């Protein structure tokens, strides 16, 4: 920069030098603010124990969203949240200290109100474990999309449809399946109470969907193979 310019006054020269200094200063970088507000693509997975989810590697879903599971799922996989409302199952969880390894929820019960580490719904929800897990992911959080796996409803023929059938605290695999009516009603209540959310139910090979569920506007159904392709499983 020239020290002197012919005809330039002292004040003009001073102003020119100040302007040159300002141009040499680096442009400030705006501070990036990170919040916990869920994005429009925030998702969760609610895992039932119907056999339609056999062959799905649940661990590979972790990068995509939180995982809510039910009952004996802990034997094979540790979800982010485990829900169990059956007394015998809660006693099993406590015997293995499961509630100290993952966030575990149940209903209040005199049989285990002295147990430590459990989270209790207040008041008691009074629903089955699967629908309670779906309600928890829907009403107590703010996900945009919720995938539902292992909600098969229908038995295998007339027999039990459950990955853990024949094991502790479950019916034998050759026993008659429990009617799914209450489970279905509880599921529909949650979905209809959250019309802003998108629900995607993953179907197994039998492709069964209760007619009542087809009437719910904000739920879709996809085949398990398409689900696997979507998440590169």
GUDOBA-531331 format. One record per residue (C-alpha): residue in three letters; x, y, z. Coordinates in steps of 0.1 Angstrom, whole numbers, plus 5000, padded with zeros to 4 digits. Each point is the difference from the previous one (the first is absolute). Last residue first. Layout:
N
<site 'ala' <X Y Z>>
...
This chain:
233
<site 'unk' <4706 4442 5060>>
<site 'unk' <5005 5029 4976>>
<site 'unk' <4974 5022 5019>>
<site 'unk' <4975 5003 4972>>
<site 'unk' <5009 4966 4986>>
<site 'unk' <4991 4983 5033>>
<site 'unk' <4966 5018 5001>>
<site 'unk' <4993 4989 4964>>
<site 'unk' <5007 4964 5010>>
<site 'unk' <4978 5003 5031>>
<site 'unk' <4970 5010 4978>>
<site 'unk' <4986 5035 5006>>
<site 'unk' <4968 5012 5017>>
<site 'unk' <4990 5036 5005>>
<site 'unk' <4984 5017 5029>>
<site 'unk' <4986 5036 5001>>
<site 'unk' <4964 4995 4988>>
<site 'unk' <4988 4971 5021>>
<site 'unk' <4974 4979 4981>>
<site 'unk' <5025 4973 4991>>
<site 'unk' <5005 4994 5037>>
<site 'unk' <4964 4989 5004>>
<site 'unk' <5004 4974 4973>>
<site 'unk' <5028 4983 5019>>
<site 'unk' <5031 4997 4979>>
<site 'unk' <5015 4966 4991>>
<site 'unk' <5029 5000 4975>>
<site 'unk' <5008 4963 5008>>
<site 'unk' <5036 5006 4990>>
<site 'unk' <5006 5027 5026>>
<site 'unk' <4988 5035 5000>>
<site 'unk' <5018 5031 5013>>
<site 'unk' <4976 5027 5013>>
<site 'unk' <5008 5036 4991>>
<site 'unk' <4985 5028 5021>>
<site 'unk' <5002 5036 4990>>
<site 'unk' <4993 5026 5028>>
<site 'unk' <4978 5030 4998>>
<site 'unk' <4969 4979 5006>>
<site 'unk' <5012 4990 5035>>
<site 'unk' <4968 4990 5019>>
<site 'unk' <4990 4978 4970>>
<site 'unk' <5033 4980 5004>>
<site 'unk' <4996 4995 5037>>
<site 'unk' <4964 4990 4999>>
<site 'unk' <5007 4976 4971>>
<site 'unk' <5027 4981 5020>>
<site 'unk' <4978 4996 5031>>
<site 'unk' <4971 4987 4978>>
<site 'unk' <5024 4975 4983>>
<site 'unk' <5014 4986 5033>>
<site 'unk' <4965 4997 5014>>
<site 'unk' <4988 4980 4969>>
<site 'unk' <5031 4978 4997>>
<site 'unk' <4984 4967 5011>>
<site 'unk' <5027 4979 5018>>
<site 'unk' <5014 4973 4978>>
<site 'unk' <4993 4964 5009>>
<site 'unk' <5028 4980 5014>>
<site 'unk' <5025 4981 4977>>
<site 'unk' <5028 5025 5005>>
<site 'unk' <4998 4998 5038>>
<site 'unk' <4988 5032 5016>>
<site 'unk' <5026 5024 5014>>
<site 'unk' <5014 5007 5035>>
<site 'unk' <5031 4978 4995>>
<site 'unk' <5003 4988 4964>>
<site 'unk' <4976 4981 4978>>
<site 'unk' <4991 5030 4980>>
<site 'unk' <5028 5026 4999>>
<site 'unk' <4997 5010 4963>>
<site 'unk' <4963 5003 5004>>
<site 'unk' <4971 4989 4978>>
<site 'unk' <4980 4975 5021>>
<site 'unk' <4978 4975 4983>>
<site 'unk' <4967 5002 4980>>
<site 'unk' <5018 5001 4966>>
<site 'unk' <5031 5020 5010>>
<site 'unk' <4982 5026 5021>>
<site 'unk' <4987 5033 4988>>
<site 'unk' <5010 5033 5016>>
<site 'unk' <5034 5002 4982>>
<site 'unk' <5014 5031 5018>>
<site 'unk' <5037 4989 4995>>
<site 'unk' <5012 5033 4988>>
<site 'unk' <4984 5035 5001>>
<site 'unk' <5020 5029 4985>>
<site 'unk' <4993 5034 5015>>
<site 'unk' <5004 5032 4980>>
<site 'unk' <5001 5036 5013>>
<site 'unk' <5012 4993 5035>>
<site 'unk' <4989 5023 5028>>
<site 'unk' <5001 4980 5032>>
<site 'unk' <4976 4990 5028>>
<site 'unk' <4969 4995 4978>>
<site 'unk' <5014 4979 4971>>
<site 'unk' <5030 4980 5013>>
<site 'unk' <4982 4993 5033>>
<site 'unk' <4967 4992 4982>>
<site 'unk' <5019 4975 4977>>
<site 'unk' <5016 4984 5031>>
<site 'unk' <4966 4998 5017>>
<site 'unk' <4986 4984 4969>>
<site 'unk' <5027 4973 5002>>
<site 'unk' <4998 4995 5038>>
<site 'unk' <4963 4995 5003>>
<site 'unk' <4980 5029 5014>>
<site 'unk' <4991 5011 5036>>
<site 'unk' <5018 5033 4997>>
<site 'unk' <5006 5003 5037>>
<site 'unk' <4999 5036 5012>>
<site 'unk' <5028 5008 5001>>
<site 'unk' <5021 4977 4979>>
<site 'unk' <5029 4985 5021>>
<site 'unk' <5037 5001 4992>>
<site 'unk' <5020 4971 5014>>
<site 'unk' <5034 5003 5016>>
<site 'unk' <4991 4988 5035>>
<site 'unk' <4974 4974 5009>>
<site 'unk' <4979 5008 5031>>
<site 'unk' <4968 5006 4980>>
<site 'unk' <5004 4964 4987>>
<site 'unk' <4970 4980 5010>>
<site 'unk' <4981 5031 5010>>
<site 'unk' <4998 5010 4963>>
<site 'unk' <5006 5032 4982>>
<site 'unk' <5001 4996 4962>>
<site 'unk' <5032 4993 4981>>
<site 'unk' <5030 5018 4984>>
<site 'unk' <5037 4990 4995>>
<site 'unk' <5028 5023 4990>>
<site 'unk' <5029 4976 4993>>
<site 'unk' <5027 4982 5020>>
<site 'unk' <4987 5006 5036>>
<site 'unk' <4964 4990 4990>>
<site 'unk' <5014 4966 4987>>
<site 'unk' <5012 4989 5035>>
<site 'unk' <4995 4964 4990>>
<site 'unk' <4976 4992 5029>>
<site 'unk' <4983 5034 4994>>
<site 'unk' <4993 4992 4964>>
<site 'unk' <4985 4966 5009>>
<site 'unk' <4978 5016 5027>>
<site 'unk' <4988 5025 4974>>
<site 'unk' <4992 4971 4976>>
<site 'unk' <4979 4983 5027>>
<site 'unk' <4981 5032 5007>>
<site 'unk' <4992 5008 4964>>
<site 'unk' <5005 5037 4993>>
<site 'unk' <5033 5000 4981>>
<site 'unk' <5015 5029 4980>>
<site 'unk' <5037 5002 4991>>
<site 'unk' <5015 5033 4988>>
<site 'unk' <5033 5005 4981>>
<site 'unk' <4998 4963 4989>>
<site 'unk' <5024 4974 5012>>
<site 'unk' <4998 4969 4978>>
<site 'unk' <4997 4963 5003>>
<site 'unk' <4987 4993 5035>>
<site 'unk' <4989 5037 5003>>
<site 'unk' <4973 4992 4975>>
<site 'unk' <4983 4980 5027>>
<site 'unk' <4974 5028 5009>>
<site 'unk' <4997 5027 4975>>
<site 'unk' <5022 5023 4979>>
<site 'unk' <5003 5037 4992>>
<site 'unk' <5029 5010 4977>>
<site 'unk' <5012 5035 4995>>
<site 'unk' <5010 5011 4965>>
<site 'unk' <5020 4995 4968>>
<site 'unk' <5034 4991 5013>>
<site 'unk' <4985 4973 5022>>
<site 'unk' <4983 4981 4972>>
<site 'unk' <5030 4977 4993>>
<site 'unk' <4997 4986 5036>>
<site 'unk' <4965 4988 4991>>
<site 'unk' <5013 4975 4974>>
<site 'unk' <4967 4989 4985>>
<site 'unk' <4999 4962 4993>>
<site 'unk' <4969 4994 5021>>
<site 'unk' <4978 5031 5001>>
<site 'unk' <4970 4982 4986>>
<site 'unk' <5002 4976 5029>>
<site 'unk' <4980 5023 5023>>
<site 'unk' <5020 5014 5029>>
<site 'unk' <4991 5037 4997>>
<site 'unk' <5026 5027 4994>>
<site 'unk' <4992 5037 4998>>
<site 'unk' <5026 5018 4978>>
<site 'unk' <5004 5037 5002>>
<site 'unk' <5005 5028 4975>>
<site 'unk' <5012 5036 4996>>
<site 'unk' <4996 5011 4964>>
<site 'unk' <4983 5032 5006>>
<site 'unk' <5027 5009 5024>>
<site 'unk' <4997 4997 5038>>
<site 'unk' <5008 5032 5020>>
<site 'unk' <5030 4992 5022>>
<site 'unk' <5018 5032 4990>>
<site 'unk' <5033 5008 4984>>
<site 'unk' <5010 5036 4994>>
<site 'unk' <5028 5007 4976>>
<site 'unk' <5018 5032 5008>>
<site 'unk' <5004 5022 4969>>
<site 'unk' <5036 5002 4986>>
<site 'unk' <5015 5035 5002>>
<site 'unk' <5014 5013 4967>>
<site 'unk' <5038 5003 5004>>
<site 'unk' <5014 5035 5006>>
<site 'unk' <5021 5013 4970>>
<site 'unk' <4972 5021 4987>>
<site 'unk' <4996 5018 5033>>
<site 'unk' <5037 5010 5000>>
<site 'unk' <4996 5016 4965>>
<site 'unk' <4970 5020 5012>>
<site 'unk' <5020 5013 5030>>
<site 'unk' <5028 5011 4976>>
<site 'unk' <4977 5019 4977>>
<site 'unk' <4983 5018 5030>>
<site 'unk' <5035 5011 5012>>
<site 'unk' <5009 5013 4965>>
<site 'unk' <4967 5019 4997>>
<site 'unk' <5006 5017 5034>>
<site 'unk' <5035 5010 4991>>
<site 'unk' <4988 5015 4967>>
<site 'unk' <5006 4984 4966>>
<site 'unk' <5011 5024 4973>>
<site 'unk' <5027 4976 4987>>
<site 'unk' <4996 4965 5015>>
<site 'unk' <5024 4991 5028>>
<site 'unk' <5010 4967 5016>>
<site 'unk' <4989 4980 4970>>
<site 'unk' <4987 4965 5009>>
